[in-house]
Amino acid sequence: MLGEVRMKECLTQTNEKRIESVNELPDELRRGTENISLHLENKGIDPVFSFFLCRFLRDCSNVVCLSICSNFLGPDGAAAIARALDGKAPIQTVNFAGNGIGSKGALAVASLIKDKKTLKSVDVSDNGISFEGIEAICNALEVCSFLKCIHIGGNSLGFLGVRSLSRALTNNRSLTTLSLAYDRSIGFEEIRLLVIAMRSNRSICDLSLKNCLIQPDGIVEIAGLLYENKALIRLDLGENISGSYGALALSKALVNNVTLRYLNLESNFIGEQGVKALAAMLKRNSSLENLCLMRNSMVASKTSYLIDSMQYNITLVGTCIDDIELDKYLTQNRWARDEFIKATYDMEGLLPHVLARMQRTVMIHHYLMTRLDIVVSGLQSRSRINK
């Protein structure tokens, strides 16, 4: 079992007393033999302290995780830490997100990716990395055979950056998770390059393009990928601009898709026709387990399509829509309310059994927690009728 030791006390002292010697780090960190994770998120760490941290990392042989996101490392501090991690520490996870590491820091991270065979996950998102740094990381990914996860979003990759990444994805066979979330520079041409690369990639099963402001034509390109790609299990398209046009394309692609299990379409401006198409898809899809449609202005007419599709779908674990809209719909439509109750009713009439079934068949986790009174009252009414 991984021993997780957080340096909160040390860093609290650092901010107050300004520790300037690695000898003042906790003894259990310096002399421990159990694998440890250092969580130094949002602690105001600057390049000066990072150099003392580097001395500790070079001497320590049991650090497997370093999360140092949302600090002030800058290029020099990040580069120094990346070089220190290339020592004897069996590091597996590194999170540099939100540190302004720039291209200099990215070059050091690229070297770490290329050489450190224990490394499994790297996060360099939101760091203002220019093309030089992005290209270095992509070149490292192209030859790397052990890294499983990389978060590189929020760096404005642009056409050149996505082209380098696409080349790396074509040759890489180890990556399973790729996140480009919050990269607003990804347009239609960039999506096309990425889709072409993903068609030949058979290892990535988790792709995040959240909040990239992808237009409907870009969503259509991604939908085309779902006809061919048999590896993707999770696809996050939240906070884009799919609209009904993009939702319709995704629905058509998912009718016969048997691998995708999670799809996030929250805040995508999906209209009534798009929701109707998604509901029709749910009646035929046999793999999707989670579908998120939060914040899509789910008025009653849209909600009814999803409720109707539930009786035909046997795989969906949860579909998240706005609780208040479903609540309003069920309150105003007694027939729909009765159908909702029936969908969660087990013929044996045992409440624990009913609740267990609800976890498998009903749409909304939050709704179940807040409106169980609907189900309970329905069961009581049904029990009286049966008597």
Secondary structure, 3 states (H helix, E strand, C coil): CCCCCCCHHHHHHHHHHCCCCHHHCCHHHHHCCCCEEEECCCCCCCHHHHHHHHHHHHHCCCEEEEECCCCCCHHHHHHHHHHHHCCCCCCCEEECCCCCCHHHHHHHHHHHHHHCCCCCEEECCCCCCCHHHHHHHHHHHHHCCCCCEEECCCCCCHHHHHHHHHHHHHHCCCCCEEECCCCCCCCHHHHHHHHHHHHHCCCCCEEECCCCCCCHHHHHHHHHHHHHCCCCCEEECCCCCCHHHHHHHHHHHHCCCCCCCEEECCCCCCCHHHHHHHHHHHHHCCCCCEEECCCCCCCHHHHHHHHHHHCCCCCCCEEECCHHHHHHHHHHCHHHHHHHHHHCCCCCCCHHHHHHHHHHHCCCHHHHHHCHHHHHHHHHHHHHHHC
